[in-house]
Amino acid sequence: MTTTFSEPSESPALLLLGDRRDPLSERGVDCPGDLPAASDPGLVDRARRAKEALGDRVFILGHHYQRDEVIQFADVTGDSFKLARDAAARPEAEFIVFCGVHFMAESADILTGDQQSVVLPDMAAGCSMADMANINQVEDAWDQLAEAGVADRTIPVTYMNSTAAIKAFCGRNSGVVCTSSNAEVAMRWAFDQVGGVDGDGKVMFLPDQHLGRNTAVLQLGLELDDCVVFDPRKPLGGNTAEELERARVILWKGHCSVHGRFRKENVEAARERVPGINVLVHPECTHEVVTRADYVGSTEFIIKTLDAAEPGSSWVIGTELNLVRRLADAHPDKHIHFLEDTVCFCSTMNRIDLPHLVWALESLAGGELVNRIDVDAQTQAEAKVALDRMLALPAKDSAKD
């Protein structure tokens, strides 16, 4: 059976190829020139030969949002934290080649041994969400919360999609790291440190306001009015001291440039187009999208849900396009659609292409260590405190993972 997937159209508003960009959804991203053309057999053969030459010395990690030409060479695939843990479980591998983005490679460097080197094939592969919270801004915001008299009752929680410096900030301020799978558990733990969800303590959630809001309201039972957004460009984040005092969740003004594009109109159009369709979205989507969806969960949840779906069922998925394409190819017996009607890749993730991977592998095979991600010792130690707190959290219901 052939796939039922229909390609979305290109949008000149999107940063996809070359210098096309949408300043309203992309921050801190510069992508001059066109993305490389489809790989030729010569490049594929070079990648295969370089990987074979390195043998067990190299372990290649491929994030779900990577394009197929890269994923084919990955030893394991997964989300960011799963891949970092997979790397830590391979101490015999001298080189960890992370086909993802910068913050993911940082996490791998924190969790792997000193004898291992983590390599990012393209150092320009960043994350616009992670870039929305730099350490100077966060430290300044924390000082403002202290001046407002609320910092001593606030626990910082940072999403995995943040820099090592932000994870370290949480480590030294009694906070914790979370993933999209265990954000509810992590946020409940944080509230428990300051009197519980029903108390008057607070959580500062970084850097994705949408995941923080969706978790607080839909899973912890708080109200939208219990949440305020902290804009680092404004005094007190654009709030009054009284508003910060009343708030239970202080949401950093950040978002995912891919998931933030989906709108309630996309959901309504999908339901009108295909009656009875199942709407499945990532919790990084806006609250108006998440509350209109049938299923909400992490990347791993989305994959598991499609695996278990009935043949012939219809689905529209709100997450990165490379993954949706791959799911459609893997499930030709199901009708799988993309939530938006225009192309929507993770532009920074797409910087990791086959030419960069070939260059990195051939350099390593030739004895040259390139593009090493090296988190300094103090940041590693403090970030690991926050990561270890996450690992110590009670397991989440696997059915919701």
Secondary structure, DSSP 8 states (H G I E B T S, - for coil): --------B--TTS--STT---TTT--S----S----S--HHHHHHHHHHHHHHGGGEEEEEETTS-HHHHTT-SEEE-HHHHHHHHHT-TT-SEEEEES-HHHHHHHHHHS-TT-EEE-S-TT---HHHHTS-HHHHHHHHHHHHHTT-GGGEEEEEESSS-HHHHHHHHHTT-EEE-TTTHHHHHHHHHHTTT-TTSS-EEEEES-HHHHHHIIIIIS---GGGEEEE-TTSGGGG--HHHHHH-SEEEES---TTGGG--HHHHHHHHHHSTT-EEEE-TTS-HHHHTT-SEE--HHHHHHHHHHS-TT-EEEEES-HHHHHHHHHH-TTSEEEESSSB----TTGGG--HHHHHHHHHHHHTT---SEE---HHHHHHHHHHHHHHHTS----GGG-
